[in-house]
Amino acid sequence: MALPTAVSPDHLQLTSAQMCVTQAAMTSVVATAAPATCPFPAAFDDASCLGSAAFIQYSMDQFLPGTVEGLANLLGGAEVLVPVSTAYLTTDVADGAVVQSCQPL
């Protein structure tokens, strides 16, 4: 059973551009917010210093690496859509029975 599909290569390129803009905006926000994820201790007592150290450790080990990886994946997805759009358009014109862009690049 074949599923009918309608793909607009122009929409893929537009989506790619929107993803690039979103990635740039999010990168700017994360870069601006990154220093705030590493707070100074409120005082020089043990609790304040340990709390600050815990936040810094979490930020460096979990929050920032995961966020940066997600932003890289967003950009990677955006970069792939334009070649996929071109391959889809070329293949669809040449032979609509097979879509090359659905196969791994």
KAZI-V782018 format. One record per backbone hydrogen bond with DSSP energy under -0.5 kcal/mol. CO is the residue of the C=O (numbers start at 1). NH is the residue of the N-H. If there is no record, write none. Layout:
BEGIN
co->CO nh->NH
co->CO nh->NH
END
This chain:
BEGIN
co->2 nh->4
co->5 nh->7
co->7 nh->9
co->8 nh->11
co->8 nh->12
co->9 nh->13
co->10 nh->14
co->11 nh->15
co->12 nh->16
co->13 nh->17
co->14 nh->18
co->15 nh->19
co->16 nh->20
co->17 nh->21
co->18 nh->22
co->19 nh->23
co->20 nh->24
co->21 nh->25
co->22 nh->26
co->23 nh->27
co->24 nh->28
co->25 nh->29
co->26 nh->30
co->27 nh->31
co->28 nh->32
co->29 nh->33
co->30 nh->34
co->33 nh->36
co->33 nh->37
co->34 nh->37
co->35 nh->38
co->45 nh->49
co->46 nh->50
co->47 nh->51
co->48 nh->52
co->49 nh->53
co->50 nh->54
co->51 nh->55
co->52 nh->56
co->53 nh->57
co->54 nh->58
co->55 nh->59
co->56 nh->60
co->57 nh->61
co->58 nh->62
co->58 nh->63
co->59 nh->64
co->62 nh->66
co->63 nh->67
co->64 nh->68
co->65 nh->69
co->66 nh->70
co->67 nh->71
co->68 nh->72
co->69 nh->73
co->70 nh->74
co->71 nh->75
co->72 nh->76
co->73 nh->77
co->74 nh->78
co->75 nh->79
co->76 nh->80
co->77 nh->81
co->78 nh->82
co->79 nh->83
co->80 nh->84
co->81 nh->85
co->82 nh->86
co->83 nh->87
co->84 nh->88
co->85 nh->89
co->86 nh->90
co->87 nh->91
co->88 nh->92
co->89 nh->93
co->90 nh->94
co->91 nh->95
co->95 nh->98
co->98 nh->100
co->99 nh->102
co->100 nh->103
END
